[in-house]
Amino acid sequence: MISNDEKRAINKALKYLSYRARSVKETKVYLTKKGYSEDIIDGVIKYLRERDYLNDLVYAKMWIEDRKERKLFGRNRIRSELILKGIDSNLVEEELTKLYLEEDEEGKAFKVAEKQLKKYKEFDNSTKKRKLYRYLANRGFNTEVSIKVCERLLVL
């Protein structure tokens, strides 16, 4: 039997989930901020998982695809975002390996770098290269990919 407090917490959580998908950790933090006890939160999480409203695997897949295709972020950035959202690091690595191929990453980095390079017209080549490398690293592209893309775009 579900108590009134649990019903209210479930409704709060469902409303929270209606805006966008969330991880288990995000939902727990939200319900904690709303003042619900640990027992009620655990019951709500169980309820939502059983009905597949909360599924960290599905969430991770969706997040990777969105960040890879729409935001054009590198693997490192996506990895750290998911871990911050409470997704298990092993699950993150497994899904990144399946969904984000190294060839994809270099292509995405090149696309992002080409666009960014247009903003660096007034700089000399070594400054452009340094700025571009830093930009790619901030977007989560690994060192090798960033160096390779910088060298392809800026032959010194």
N, C-alpha and C positions, 0 to 999 in steps of 0.2 A: 504494500500500500504506500502510495506517494503522499508525503505530507504537503501542507499548503506552502511551507517555505521552499520545499523542493520544486513544487509546481511553479512558484514565482521565479526561482532560479533557472529552471528549464526555459521558461518563457523569455527571461532576460538573455540567456545564452542563445536561444534561437533567433532572437532579434539581432543580437550581435553577429551571428553567423549569416544573417540575411544580407548584410552589406557586401561581404566577400568571404571566401573560405579562410579558415583560421587553423592554427596548429592547436594541439592539446594544451601546450604550455601557455599560449596566448589566451586561450579560453579560461584556463585556471587563474591566470593573473587578473583577467577582467573580473571574474566572479569574486576573487579575493578583494579587489578594490571596491566591489559593491557591498562588501561586508558579510558575505556568506561564510559559514563555518567549513572547516576542512571536510567533515563528514558529508555535508550537503554537496559540496563541490565534487567530491569523489563519486557520489551517487549520480550527479548530473553528467559528469564525464562518462560514466559507465552507460547511462541511458543514451547519450548522444553517439557513443561508439557503436552500441548495439544496433542503432538505426542508421548507421553510416553517415551521420551528420559530421562526425569528426573522424578523419582518417589521415594520419600523418604521411602515409605512403602516397596517397592520391594528392595530398597537399604539396608534397615535395615535387612530384612530377609536374604539377600545374605551375608551381613557382619556377622551376628550372626552364620550362618551355617559354613562359612569359618573359623572364629575364634574359633568356638567350635570344629570343626572336624579336621582342618588342623593344626592350631596353638596350640590347646588344652589350650585355655585361659578360665578362670573362668568368671562367670556372671558379677562380679564387674568391671573387666578390659574391657569387651565388652561394658558394660553400659557406662563407662566413655569415651571410644573411640567414640561411636556413638553420645553422647551428645556433645563432642568436634567437631564433624563433622556437628553439627547443627540439628541433628534429635531431634524432640520433645521428652521430657523425658517420657511423658505418652505413646507415641507410642513405645518407647524403652522398657518400662516396660511390656506393653501388649505383644509385640513380644517375649521378653525374657521368659515370663511366658508360652507362647505357645510352643516355640521352644527349650528351655533349661530346662529340668526337673532336679530336685534336685538329682535324682539318677544318671543322666548323669554326673552331676558336680562332685559327689564324685568319680565316676569311672574314669573320666578324671584326677582328681587330683591324684588319686592313681597311675595311669599310668605314669604321669609326675614325681611324687615323686620317684617312683621306679627307674626310669632312672637317676634322679638327685642324688639319694642316693649313687650310684656307685662312684660318684666323691668325696665323703666325707669319704673314707676308713680310712684315717689317724687320724680322729677326734674321740674323745670319744662320747658316746651316747648322753649326754646332749647337747654337741656342735652340733652334727648331727641334733638333734631335733630342736634346735634353728635356725640353718641355713636352714633346710628343711621347717620349718614353715614360715620363712621370704621369702623364694623362692616361696612358694605357694601363700602367700599373694601378692607378687609382680606380680604374674601371674593372679591375680584377683579372687582367691578362697576365699570364706568367712571364717570367724574365726572358726565356728563350723566344717566345712568340713576340714579345714587345721589341726585343732587339732585332729579330728577323724583319719585322714590319717596318721599323725605323730605317733599317738599312736598305730595304727595297724602295722606300719612298724618298729617302734622302741619301743619295750617293755622294759621299764627301770626297 
